[in-house]
Each structure stands twice: as C-alpha cells, then as structure tokens.
Amino acid sequence: MRTLRTAWERRGACAAVAWGLIAAWWILVLLSPDARADTLVIREAIVTQEAPDGRTSRPVLRNVTLPDDWSSERPEFGGVLTYAVSFDLAPNGTRVPDGLLALYIERVCTNVEVSLNGHVIGRGGQMSEPVTRNCYRPQLFTLPAALLDPSGRNALNLRVVGFPSGEVAARQRAAGLSELYVGPEAELRPRYERQLFWNVTVLQVGSATLTMVGLFMLGLGWVRRTQPAYLYLGGLLIGWSFISARVWATDLPMTHWASEVLISSTVAPVVAFAILFLQRYGGLRYRWVDLFLWGQCLLVPLTIAIVGREHLFTLMNLWFMVFAIEVAVATIDYFVKARRSGASDWQPIAVAMGLGVLAALVEVAVQHDWLGLPNRHLVHFAMPVLLLAVGLRVIRDFAQALQAAESTRDDLERRVQERAGEIERSYAHLAEMRIEQVAEAERKRIAGDLHDDLGAKLLTIVHTSHDERIATLAREALEEMRLSVRGLTGKPVRIADALADWRAETVSRLGQAAVQVEWVSANETDERNLSARAYVQTTRILREAVSNIIKHSGANACTIRCVIDDTDFNLVIQDNGKGIPMELDGRLDRGHGMASMKRRAKQLAGQCLVESGPGFGTLIRLTLPL
C-alpha cells in the first residue's frame, strides 16, 4: 500500500509540473490586454530606407502594415529603416486625452530612435556597432506636451536598425517593429512593466538562481569527483544562464556577428552537459557518446566558419533540431534504463527533461515560422523553471543520500564501539582468567608446601607426642591446615554435605561445653554447591561464633537457623548468654573475633551483623550470596 501511495505521489508531482507549465503559458498569453479606449493603436506606416551616409533615400519604399517582421518581409535587408506614422490627438472633434502621453512599442529589433514632429525624443541605446540589442525588451517613450499639436496631425518617425535574418541564430533577434500604441502614460506604463517583467525580469531572476545552484553543484562535484553528474549539472545550469543573458544584457562589448557566433557556439556544450548529466545520473556511460559530444562542440563553430554569416540562421536551426533529437534520445534512454534498474525517483527528472525537449521543439517550430512569433517566449520561461526543478531534485537526492550515509556511519561507529567494547571485555576476561590461572597455580604450590612440609610435621607430632595437650593442639592445627588447603585447592561442596559437617561439628563442640543446641535447617537435601572458599570461610565464621559462645557468653542454650533461598545463604546464631560488653564507644568488632568474622564475610561479598547487649545474649546474622 505504501509503494502504491508513493508511486501515486510521484505521478501526481510530474503531472503538477506539466500542468503548471501549461497554465503558466496560458497566463502569459492572457496577460496581454487589449488597448483601452483612450489608447490609439497604429497599424500602418510608411517606410523609407536610409542611405549609408545617414540620409533617407527617395522615393518612398512602400506602405507597410504593423507588425512588420523583417525575417518574412525583407529577409536579406540589414541596416536602418525609417517608419513614418501620423496621428491626431482629437480625431473627429473628440476630447484630447488628459495627462502625459506616451508611445509604447511592444517589440522593436534591434534598436530604435524616435522623433516627434522633427525632434528626437529618445532612443533605445547605441544605433551603430556595437548596436544595443532590445529585441526582447519593450520600449516606452513619453511624448513631450510642448512638441505635440493638439489640433492637428502629429508625425512620428522611428529609425529602426536591424540585421538580415540570415545573420541571426534565432528568429526573435531578426529585425522588426510591432504595433504602436499612443495614449496616456498612466495606462501604457503598467502594460510596459508587465511585458518587461515577463520577458526580462523573470529571466534575470531565473538566470541568477540557476547560476547560484550551478555554482553549488560545481562545488559539490569538485568535492565528490567520483560522481561527475554534479559537475555536468552545474555546467548545464551555468551554461543556460550564459545563453539567456543575451535577452537582458543589451549592451555587449562586441559586434553583432561576434555575439551571435559566441552564443551559437555555447549551445553545443550546454547540450553536452545535459546529455552527460542524464547518463551519469542514471549510471550510464558510453565512451563513444562522450567523444561525439565534445567533438560536436568543435564542429559547431567550424560549420559556422564554413557557411559564413549569410546562412547562420539556416545552419543553427539545423543544429537546434539535432540538439533537440539528441536530448530526446538521451532522455528516453535514461527513462528505459531507470525503469529496468528499478530506480524509484527517476520520474521527476525524466518528466522535466521531456518537457524541456517539448519546449525546445516548440521553439524550433517558431524559428521555422510554423508557429507565430509570440510576445512572450515559452522556452525563456519554461527552461529556467525546469532546470531549477532538476537542480533542486538532485540537491534533495544528495541530501537524502548524505543523511543515509551519516546514518550508516553512525550505525557503523556504534557497531565498532560495541565490537571494541566486546574485545576489551574479552581481553579483560582473558586477563582475569590468566591471573586466576597464575593465582590457582600459586595456591596449589602453597597448598602442596603446607601439606607436604607442615602437614607432615604436625602429623608426626600427633603420633609421637607423649603429651596429650600437645597432641590435641597439633591435631587441631592439622585440621585447620587441611581446611586451609581445601580452601586453596578444593572443589565445590554440596550444600547438604556442608550443612551435615557444620551440624556435626557444632553440636559436638557445644555439647562438650554443656550448651544445649537447637539446629534448625529446612535445606538438608539442597543439591546446589558452595565454592570451596565459601565453605572454608563459612566454617571459620561458624567456628569463631561457637568459640565465642563457649569462652565468653556464659550461655547454656544456643539456636542455629540455616535458611537458603534462590540467591542467598543465611545463617543465624543466637545464644542466651550475658552478651558482649559495650566498650570502645559501643563498637562490637573490637574483640571476640568479630572483625575477623566480618572481614571473611566481606571477602565473600556478604555481610556479618552482630546484635548484642548486656544480659540479652548475642545474635549473629551471616548472609552470603550463592
């Protein structure tokens, strides 16, 4: 379900881009309002040709209907034409329009100089080489009231400089003059600003944005040289910004022919960047395509030099068709390979590039006069939007890849830390095992020395001594030594066996001292084990407690309770003796072996608590973890 939703969202996004461009195009068409009632539309003019010395030649060439497109009416002509028109401010006795009047020219190419009643009132820029190029820029000239004749006819002369249509790479830059609008400046200025915004300002903003994104992609490609798609995309964005600069950069420090050759030669590298970006981004690479594209970049200026300036328009239109076909084939190839590879995010880029090819084909149709020359050109508006969409999509994909890489790196670092911790713990465990092995060997050596040397001597004393007291002491010392040796080298002892040994020894000793013993234990059959060390230390604690009862308590009865649960071994020894005197600030561990008992319990990670008071007997609680 999630996959279906994602696919639906991608299709919706692609459809939104396509319909957005179509809607924007229709908005651009609809934003060209008709003239208002106070505006005079001039659609006829008398044209005279200007001689090379600047004087107008006679006779009059002909009457023309505006708009006048030189590419269709006089394709071979290049130079200056003067358009003479006249108008009445108050025809047939109507009211003279109020306020400041102006002349609005929606399109004039390449440049124009305007005279009112024999006085020059303005020009679009330089009229000789290098000529100011205003083919995409509307013109608005105010008509000074002092030069107007409100009661008679007023004459307007427009000197238009242009070049033969064969010497331009695009039809839009061929010479021509649109309809003329004369009316209140307050009514014509919004139309002028609207046309200037859509034809120039939008393109300037788009070029600046593409340049910034392109520089970012170039920097990204420089950092990540293993992914050349970023470099090619950066070159594509900056290259298109450079090509579109001819629309708003009206005064270039070069002649008309030099600027046409420069712009025409730049198109081939831009197309190469577009195709190579699609291939690299789709994981494709054809060496012969690389060689062909870069060879094509040299072939374009070479063919321009061969055919000459008179056939530039025909040559570049052929090249534009070739470029459109190449990009279309590369887009289809990217589309097919992306579908076969199962890529999930190829649709937006494929749709954007496909729409770009469609816009280029529309532009080719305009160049061949299959479609009329529009006031606002689709390719100028659509290409920056599409290229920006591609750039932002690539940046988003890069950000997602970077985020995934960082997540993978963090996961890898976490795993490395976990493995390093495991290795450290393993080394620590091995070190502990080694230390334990060394300690075990040393304990065995000590136990062997005790058993072989001291044990043999004590056993000799037991069997050879004629003094019963000495023999008894030797026998006790031998038992203590054997207990110590057992703690050093012995094996774990079953709890049931340990309880039986302790009970037998305790009852015997206390019975000899005339102390009644009550032994309470519910774990006589417990099959769990005590370590040899725990058995030895517990035995000594119990012996010390029994010795204290016999020597110091004066008790005649004693109760010993043994409780063993899942985790702890609990031994409670209680007598009814006179208790331990509260000396040395009431501390009970200063005598009677209490410190030794507590130390032994602590060594086993347990505790030994003593509760006593004069006349209340003594209670010892021993708790050891199993």
N, C-alpha and C positions, 0 to 999 in steps of 0.2 A: 504493500500500500504506500509505503514511504517512497519507494522508487517511482511509482506511478505519479505521485504528487510532485516529486522533483522534476520529472520529465515534463509534466504539465506546466509547471512554473517556468521551465526553460523555454518551452514553446510559446507561452504567453509573453515572456520577455522579448523574444525575437519578433513576434507579431506586433508588440507595442512599439518596437523600434521602427519597423516598416511603416505602420500606420502613422506613427508620429512624424516621419519624414514626409509622407504624402499629405498629412494635414498641414504641416508647416509650409509645404509648397503652395497649397491652395490658399493659405492665409496670405502668403506673399503676393499671390495674384490678386486676391480680393482687396488687399491694402492699397491698391492704386485707384483712388477715387476719380470720378469724372470731374471736370471743371465746374465751378459754381456759376451762378447766373451772372455775377459781376466780372467773370474772367473771360477774356477774349481768346479764342483758340485760332491760331493762324496755321493754315494747312497748305498755303500756296506761296511761292516765292519766285523771283526772277534771278537767275544765276548768271554770273559773268565770271570769266576765267581771268586770273591775274597773271600778267606777264612776269617774266623772271626779274625785271627791274623794279617791280613793285607797283607798276601802273596797270589798271584794268584794260584789257584788250576789248576792242569793239569788233563786230557788233555783239548784241546780247546772244548768249548761247541758246537758252530756252527757258520756258516756264517749267517749274517742277512742282510736284506735289509732295508735301512733307508728311511723314518722314521720308528722307532721301538717303538711301543706302548706297554708298559708292561701290560696294562689292558686287551689286547686281546692276546698277545703272551705268557706272563707268569704272569697271574693274582695272583698267590699265592706267588710269589717271592718278598722278601724285603731284601735289603742290597746294595752291591756295585757290579756293573758290569764294566768291562774294555772293551772299544771299541777300537780296534786297526785298524788303516787305514794307507795307504801309498799313496804318490803322487809324481809325477815328476814335477819339475818347468818348464822343457822344453821337454815335450814328443815328440818323433819322430823328434828331432832336431829343434823344434820351438824356437822362441825367448823367453828368460826369461823375465817375466813381470817386468817393471820398477817400482821403488819406493818401499815403505814399504808394505809388505804383511801382511795379517790378516786372521784369522779364524772367520767366522760368524756362530753362532748357533741360529737358529730362536726360537727353544724351547728345553729346557732340564729341566727335572724334576726328582728329586727335586733340585739337585745341581751337579756341575761338576768340576773336576780338570783336566787340560790339560797339557800334556807333549809333547815336541817336541824333537825327536831324543834322548830320555832318560833324558831330562832336563825339570823340571816343569816350565812352563811359566805363569801360572795363575790359579786361581780358583774363583768360584762364591761366595765363603764365607765358612761358617763352614760346614765341611763334617760329623761331628758327632753330636749327640744330645746336645743341640737343633740345628737341621740342618737348614741352610739357605734355604728359600723356594723361588726358582726362576722359578716356573712353568709358570708364565705369563710374565717373563722378558727375552728378548733376551740377548745373550752374544756375545761380540766381543773381541777377543784376538789378539794382534799384534804378529807376528812371527819374532823374532829377526833374523836379517840377519846373525849374527855370528853363529847361530845354524843351518842354512839351508845349504843343499848340492845342489848347483845349477846344478851339472852334474849327480847326482844320485837320488835314491829314498829317500824320507824323511818319517819318521814314526811319526804318531800322536797317542798317547794313551789318551783316555778320560775316566776317572774314574767317573762313574755316580752313585750317591746314590739315592735310591728311596724306596718306601714302597709298600706293597701289595695293589692291587686295592680294596680289601675288607675293608681296614682300612682308606679309604678316603671317604669323603661325596660327592665329585664331581669327575667326570672322568678327568677333567682338571688337578687335583692335583695328579693323578696317574703317576707313573714314565714313562719316555720315552725319546727318543732322535730323533730330526728331522734330515733332510738332513744337510750336512756340506758344507760350501762354503769357498773356499780358493781363494784369489785373492788380487788385490790392495786394500789397506786400504781406499784409497780415493773413491773407488767405493762401498765398502761394508758399510762404515760408514753412508751414507745417508739412506740406507735401514735399518740399525740397529736403527738409530734415529727415522725413521718413525714408525717402529714397536714399539719402546719404547714409542713414543708419544701416539699412539692409544691404546696400551694395558695398559699403566701405567699412563702417564701424564694426559691424558683426565680423567681417573678415579680419580686421585688425585684432579684435579680441581673440578670435579663433587662432590666428597665427601666433599671437603671444602665448596663448595657453599651450598650443602644440609645441612651441619652442621650449617652454619650461618642462613639459612632460618628456619631450625628446631628449633634452639635456640630462634629465634624471635617468632615462633609460640608457643613455650612453654611459653615464657613470656607473649604473648597475651592471651593464655589460662589461665595462672595464674591470670592475671588481670580480665579476663571475665570468671569466674568459671561457669557461667550459660550456657556457650557454650563450652562443652568439646570436640567438634570436633577439635578445635585448638590444644588442648593437644595431642589428638591421632595423628593428622597430624605431630606435632613436634616429637613425639616418632617414627613415621614411618620414617621420613627423617633421624633422627639421627641414628636409628637402621640400616637402609640400609647403611649409611655411615660406621658404625662399621663393618658390614658384608663385605663390599667391601674393607675394609682396609687390608684384608689378601692378596689382589692382589699386593699392593705396599709396605706393611710392611713386608719385607723379613726376618728380624731377630726379632722374638718374644721371650721373656724370659720364654719360656715354651716348653715342649716336643711336638712332632708331635701329639701324641694322645690327649693331653690336649687341644691343639689349635683346633683340629677337633671337639672335644666334645663341646667346647665353642661356636664355630661358628655355629654348627648344632643346639645347644640349643637356640641360639639367633634368629633363623629364625621364630620360633613359636610366640614369642612376636611381631615381626615385622608384621607377617600376622595378628595377633590380632589387632594391631594398624590400619592396612589398613582396615579391615572389620568394626571395630568400628567407624573409621572416616567416612566411607561411610554411615553407619547407622545414626550417629549423624548429619552429614551434610545434610542428606536427611530428618531429622526429625523423624527417626525411632529408636525404642528401643525394643529389645527383651531380657528380663532378662535371659532366658534360654541360649541365644546365648552368653551373657556376661560370664555366669558361664562356658559354654562349652569351650570358647576360653581360659580363664585363666586356666581352668583345663588342657587344651591341652598343655599349656606352661610347666606344671609339668610332663605331660605324655611323652613328647619327651625325656628329659634326663632319665626318668625312663626306657623307652623301650631301650635306648642305653645301659644302665647298664645291662639290662636283656639279650640282644642278644650278647653282647660282641664286641670286636674290630674287629673280623674277618668278621662280617656281617654288618658293619656300612654302606657300600655303598648301599647294598640292602635295608636296613631299611630306610635310608634317601631318597632314590628315591621313595619309597612308600609314605613317608611323603610329599615329594615335590609334588607328584601328588595330594594328599589330599589337600595340601595348595592351589594349583592352582585351584582345583574344588571349594573350599570354597570361594576364592576371586571371581571366575567367578559367582558363585551363588549370592554373595553379590552385585556384580556389576549389574547383571540382576535385582535383587530385587530393587536396587536403581533406575535403569532405569525405571522399571514399575511404582514404586510409584511416581517418579518425573513426569512422563507423566500424571498420573491420577490426581496429585495435580495441574497440570497446571503450574509448575515451568518453568521459561523462560531461565535459564542459567545452566541447568544440562548437556547439550550435551558435552561440552569440558571435564568435569571431567569423564563422563561415557566413552567417547572415549579413554581418556588417560588410565584409569584403564583397559579397554578392551584390548588396545594394550599391556599393561603390562602383562595381563594374556596370550596373544598370545606369547609374548617374553618368558614367563616362560614355556609355552608348548613347544616351540622350544628348550629351554634348556633341558627340560625333554627328548625330542627326542634325543638330543645329548648325554645325560647321558646313555640312553639305546642303544646307537650305531645304532639308526635308521637313524641318520644323522651323517656325518663325523665330526671329531673334527676340528673346524675352527681355523685359526691362530688368528683371532680377533672375540671375542665373542659378539654376539648381545645383550645379557642381560646386559653385563657390560657397553655397550654404551647406550642402549635404556632406561634402568631403571632410571638412574640419570636424563636424559632429560625429561622423562615422569613425574617423581616425582617432578622435578623442575617446570614443566609446571602446575601441580596440585597446588603446593605451591604458585606460582605466581598468579594463578587464584583465589585461596582463599584469598590471600592478596588483590587482586584487588576488590573482592566482599566485603571484610571487609572495604576497603577504601570507596567504594561506599555507604555501609551501614552507615559508620561513617559520611560521608558527608551528607547523607539523614537525619541522626539523628541530626546533627548540624543544618541543615536547619530547621528541625522540631522544634528543641529547640529555634532557633532564632525566628521562627514564633510564637511559644508559648510565648516567652518572649515579643514579640511585642504585642500579644493579651492581655497578662497580663498587660502590660503597658497601653494599650488602656482601658482595663476594670478598672484599677486603676485610670486612668485619669477621666473616666466616674464617678466612685464612688466619687472621690474628687470633681468633678463638682457637683454631686448630693448633697453631703454633704454641699458644699458651697451654692448651691441653697437653700437647706433646711435651712441653717443658715440665708441666706438673707431673706427667707420667714419668719423665726421666728423673725428676727429683725424687718422686716416690720410689722409683726403682733403686736409685742410689741409697735412699734412706732405708728401704727394705733390706738391701744388701748389708748396710751398716748395722741394722738391727739384728739381722741374722748373725753377723760376725760377733756383735756384743753378746747376743744370747748364747752363741756357741762358746764364747770365752767364759761366760758365767757358768754354764752347765759343765763344761769340761774342767775348769780350774776351781772356781769357788764351790760349785756343787759337789765335786769330788772330795774336797777338803771337809766341807760340812758333813757329808755322809760318813767320812772317816771318823770325825769327832763323835757322831751319833753312835757308831758301832764300837768305838774303842774307849769312850769316856766312862770312868767308873763313878763319876758324879752325876747323879740323876738330874740335878738342876741344870748343869751344863749341857747334858744330853737333850733335855727338854728345849732349852734355848736354841741349841743347834738345830733340833728338829723344826722348831718354828721358823728359824731363819731359812732353813732349806725349803719350807713350804712357801715362804714369801718370795724366795728366789725363783722357785718354779712358777709362781703366779706371774712374776715379772717377765720371765722368759716366755710364758704363754701369751702375755700381752704383746711381746715383741714379735713373736713368730706364729702365734696360734691361729687357728681357723675360727670362723664364726661359731657361736654356741647357740643351740636351740633354747628358746625362752623357757620351755618346760624343764629342760635339764638344768638351766641356770637357777630357776626357782627351787628345784629339788635340792641342789647343792647348798644354796643360801639357807634354805629352811633347816636342813640337817645341821649345818654348822652353827647357825644362830641358836636353835633350840638346845643344842648340846652345850654351848658355852654358857648361855643364860641359865640352863638347868643346873650346871655345876656351881653357878653363883647363887643358887636358891632364888632365882627370879622366875616367876610364873610367866609363860609366854603364850600369847594368842596369835597365831599366824592365820591371816585371812587372805585368800587369793582365789579369784574366780578364773584364772588363766593357767591352770595346771597342765592343760593339754595344748597350749598355743604352739603351733608348728613354725612360727616365724623365728628369725635368728637375731641374735645380738652379735655385734662385732667383738672380736677378741679384746680390743682395747676397752670397749664399753663394759664388757663383762668384768675385766680386771679392775677398772676404776670403780664400778658399782660395788664390787666385792670389797674393795678397800674402804669405800664410804660406809658400807654396812658394818664392816668390822670395827671402824672407828666409832660409829654410833653405839655398837654393842659394848665396846670397851669403855666408853663414857658412862653408860648405864651401870656397868659393873663397878667401875672405880669411883665415880663421883656422884651418881644420882641418889644412892640410898634407896632405890625403888625395890619393891617386891613383886611388881607386875609390869608387864610390857605388852603392848599390842602393835603388831606389824601388819599393815594392809598393803597389798600389791594390786594395783588396778592398771590394766593395759588396754588402751583403746586403739583406734586406727593409726594414730600418729605419735602418741607419747607413751612412755613407760613411767608410771607414778608409784613411788614407794613412800609410805607414811609410817614413821616410827614414833610411838608415843609411850612415855613411862609415867608413873605416878610418884616420882621421886621429889626431892626437895627443890629441883630447878637449879638454874645457873645464876650465880650472884650477878647483879647489875653493876659491874665495875667498868672503869675506864670510860666514863660518860655513857654507860649503858650499852656499849658495843659488845656483842656476844662472840665475835670472831677473833677475840684476842687470846683465847685459850681453849682447852679441851679439844684441840684438833679441828675446831670449826673452820679456820682459814684454809686448812688442807682440804677439808670436805668441799668447801665452796669452790676452791681452785680446781679440783678434779671435775666437779660438775660443769664448771665453765669451760674446761677443755673439751668437754663432750657436747658443747653448745646447749647445755641445760642450765638448771639452777637448783640451788640447795637453800631452803629457807628454814630458819630456826625460830621457834616461838617458845619463850620460857619466862618464868618469873618465880621468885622465891615462894615455895610452898605450893606451886601449881604444876610441877613437873615440867617436862621438856617434850616438845613436838618438833620433829624434823620432817620436812617435806622435800623429797627429791623428785625432780621432773627431768626426764631425758627424752630427746626426740628419737624415734625409732628410725 
